[in-house]
Amino acid sequence: MRQILLLAHRVPVGGAFTLNDLAGGGGRMDEVARVVSTAFTLSNDLRRDVEVTILFEAEPPPRARRMRLDGRRLKFLNPDERSTAALLKNALVRSAGVDRDVEASPGLVVGPASPIDELRAFAGTPGTMWLTEGGAPIDGDDTLGGSFRAILSDPTDPTVGEVEAIRTAGARPRSLGRRSLRSSQCVTALHHIADAAEGSPATEAGRVADQGPV
Ligand SMILES: C[S@@+](CC[C@H](N)C(=O)[O-])C[C@H]1O[C@@H](n2cnc3c(N)ncnc32)[C@H](O)[C@@H]1O
C-alpha cells in the first residue's frame, strides 16, 4: 500500500473559491489537485494501491477538514487538474458545517478533524517518512516491497509546530535530492522508486531472460 499525507495550508476549508483562481483565491488548490492526480492516475488507468489523506488546515478546528481518498473505491477522478480540483472543492462544500464524516463521492470521505492530531498519528506509524529537502536520501527500506508512507507539504513549508509534531512522533526525514521539487513532482519520484522496488521475483526473472540462454 502507498499512503500519502498532504498538508494543505491555505486552501479555503469550506470550498469557497472559484475554479478559475485555484492558485490565488484557491490557496494553491492547483498543486493539491496535481498531487491527487499524480498519486492515483496512470496512463488510462488508476493506481488502486494508493491512499491519500489531505489535511485542510487554513482554519482551525472545528472548521479544519480531513479528506481521505481510497484508490480501491475511488471514482470520478479524471486526469485533468480542473476536474480534480472540482471533485475536491465539491467535497469541501458538502462537508462545510457538518460535524461528521461524509462520503462526498465513492472513495472520498471528508469530515472535521484536528490537523495536528492527525499529523501526529500518521507520523507515529512505524515506517513513515517525512519528505523534506534536508533529510537523508531515501533508501531501500523506505519503499520495501513497493510500499511507502510519506508526509509532504503543499507549496508552503510545514509550520514549526508541525515539524515538531512530525519529529516527536518519529517519522524519518527523507530527501529526494537537493533541489526543491514541487509536491506533485515528489509523488512522481516516489512512485517511480516504489515501482522499481516492487515485484522483485519478476524483476529477477526478467534479468535472467535479458541475459539470453545460459
Ligand atoms: C514546493 S516544496 C515546499 C517549498 C520549498 N521548501 C521552497 O523553498 O520553495 C513542497 C514540499 O515538497 C517536498 N519536497 C520538495 N522538494 C523535496 C526534496 N528534494 N526532497 C524531499 N521532499 C521534497 C517537501 O515536503 C516540501 O515541503
The ligand as an ORCA input file, in Angstrom:
! r2SCAN-3c Opt
* xyz 0 1
  C       7.345     23.198     -3.078
  S       8.036     22.325     -1.734
  C       7.936     23.496     -0.387
  C       8.592     24.782     -0.562
  C      10.075     24.730     -0.698
  N      10.718     24.279      0.552
  C      10.650     26.063     -1.128
  O      11.634     26.519     -0.574
  O      10.098     26.655     -2.049
  C       6.736     21.268     -1.295
  C       7.075     20.055     -0.469
  O       7.633     19.066     -1.293
  C       8.547     18.285     -0.550
  N       9.840     18.386     -1.202
  C      10.239     19.278     -2.135
  N      11.475     19.026     -2.568
  C      11.884     17.909     -1.909
  C      13.088     17.138     -1.913
  N      14.108     17.457     -2.686
  N      13.155     16.057     -1.113
  C      12.112     15.709     -0.322
  N      10.957     16.411     -0.269
  C      10.843     17.497     -1.034
  C       8.533     18.792      0.868
  O       7.583     18.046      1.613
  C       8.076     20.209      0.660
  O       7.508     20.737      1.822
*
